[in-house]
Amino acid sequence: MRKQTKVLAKNLMAARKGNLPPEKYNGYAECPFTVSRSTVVFAEFDDQYQPMPTIPKVPTWKESRASWVVDRDIFPQVYWNLILKGRA
């Protein structure tokens, strides 16, 4: 979502000035899959469904409790308090 928002903002500003959109979204998507009551797997991929990990050397495709905490506690805070306010 954060990457989509930046592309959208730049393209809207260009359109308001009568210019062509300068940015193109690369299709990145991230989907958290809850595997158990305390573990999550993050699937990160592009618009061709090819893996597109954002954190090198961290296996987000393996289920973990840390991913569950991030999905349950951290992501909502980042979304509501940073992304929607244009701070991330």
N, C-alpha and C positions, 0 to 999 in steps of 0.2 A: 504494500500500500504506500509506503513512504516513497519508493522510487516512482510510482505512478503519479503521486501528488506533485513532485518536482517537475516532471515532464508536462503535466497538465497546466501548472502555473505558468511556466515559460511560454507554452504555446498559446495560452489565453492572453497573456500580455502582448505577444507578437500579433495576434489576431485583432486585438483592440487598436493596435497601431496600423492595421491594414497590411501587415506583413504575413508571409507564409510561416507556418509553424516550423521552428528551427530544430525541435527535438523529436525523437522517435523512441517510443517505449520498446524495450527489448523483450517483453513478454515474461519477465521473471514472475514466478508465483511461489508462494510458500503455503503449505497446508499442514496444520498440525493434526495428527491422527492419535486419538486417545486409544492406547493399547490395553491399559488396565486402570484401576482406580488411582494409580500413582505413577504411571509412566506415559510418555508421549513420544511419538516419532515425528520429526519434521521432514516433510517431503519438499524439496526445493527444486524447481525445474523451470525451463524456458517454454516458449510457446510451441516448441516441437517435442515437448516432454523429455528433453535431455536434462540430466542432472546439472544443477547450477548452484553448488554450495557457496554460501557467502562467508563462512568462517573456515579458513584453511586448517586442515589437520584435525578438525573436530567432527566426529562421525554423527552428524545430526540425524542420519538415517537409521541409527540404532536407538532402540527405545531406552529411555532413561528417566530417572526421577528429576534430574536437573531440568530437562526439557519440559516436564510437567509443571514445575515451579515457574519457569519462564512463561509458559503459555497461560497459566492460571493467575499469576500475580504480577508479573512484569509487563507483558505485552498489553494488557488493558490500560495500565498506567501510562505507558508510552503512547498508545493510540489516543486516549482522551486528553492527555495533558501536553503532549508534544506534537504529534503528527497533525491532529486537527487544528492546532493553533499555529502551524507553520514553523515550529521550532526544531523539527527533526527531518 
